[in-house]
């Protein structure tokens, strides 16, 4: 630095210090970015594959699952197969490509979805069979309501109202394992009365893809043929709506008791209006929240501590079961409305003077 004045030396030193400070800040900033990236990279990633969003209840499941998982710090990816088995498999493959840790699967078909489970296992991804059981696939957890009890509740309510007569039964899709469990439930209640001749099953059908139109068609054809219907069991509230629509065409709505499940808003409105006898309420918030918690535990490799199992056709798999609740006019305020599942204003929307 020969020939450099004292002033120039001071300026040089100040510039040198400034450069060093900036470098230190940049390093610190880079370090912070790396720290954040590592933290984000450590986040649990959960994929949700829905067989359908056609029914109102699945929208609730999706929204509550997503919200709870995000509250627990997870990154969430959601796909809807729209009742298409091939699409569901493709979508599961996409979710696995997103490096998910856990797959929450609502199968469109109880058997075909096993291919999706096996694919997930190849990726080392844990699988929760959500509300619908995937058969012969050995999932890590099946979480649902007591579907046998769902069927029992339907039949118990109906027998009180119509202890004798012609019963119409329209189940959901055969591709859903729940329908078989619900049938087991209502059969256990109806069997004795059917054997005694008090109750006659005029038809027992299975609606493809839970189609409301199918329920309408079957009901209408029976009535058109001149046969009487004294009571009806529907696999869910959408099917109940189809039955009731056909009954209304024949001026029988409200005169023939109809039961369903899911506590859809339209069904709750029909209950207070008097065209549907009851529905089976399944607190979806409890189901979705527990499934989210279990997903996080599976991702972390923590034990689920579940003793109950269910046979999937080949394996006994862990089964977390929740209790359903029968709902009619007498307790709709203390169940569906009190829980905030539906608002009082919405349920009684068509009866402003009655509430």
Buried (B, 14 or more C-beta within 10 A) or exposed (E): EEEEEEEEEEEEEEEEEEEEEEEEEEEEEEEEEEEEEEEEEEEBBBBBBBBBBBBBBBBBBBEBBBBBBEEBEBBBBBBBBBBBBEBBBBBBEBBBEEEBBBBBBBBBBBBBBBBBBEBBBEBEBBBBBBBBBBBBBBBBBBBBBBBBBBBBBBBBBBBEBBEBBBBBBBBBBEBBBBBBBBBEBBBEBBEEBEEEEEBEEBBEBBBEBBBBEBBBBBBBEBBEEEEEBBBBBBBBBBBBBBBBBBBEBBEBBBEBBBBBBBBBBBBBBBBBBEBBBBBBBBBBBBBBBBBBBBBBBBBEEEEBEBEEEBEBEEEEBBBBBBEBBBBBEEBBBEBBBEBEBBEBEEBBEEEEEEE
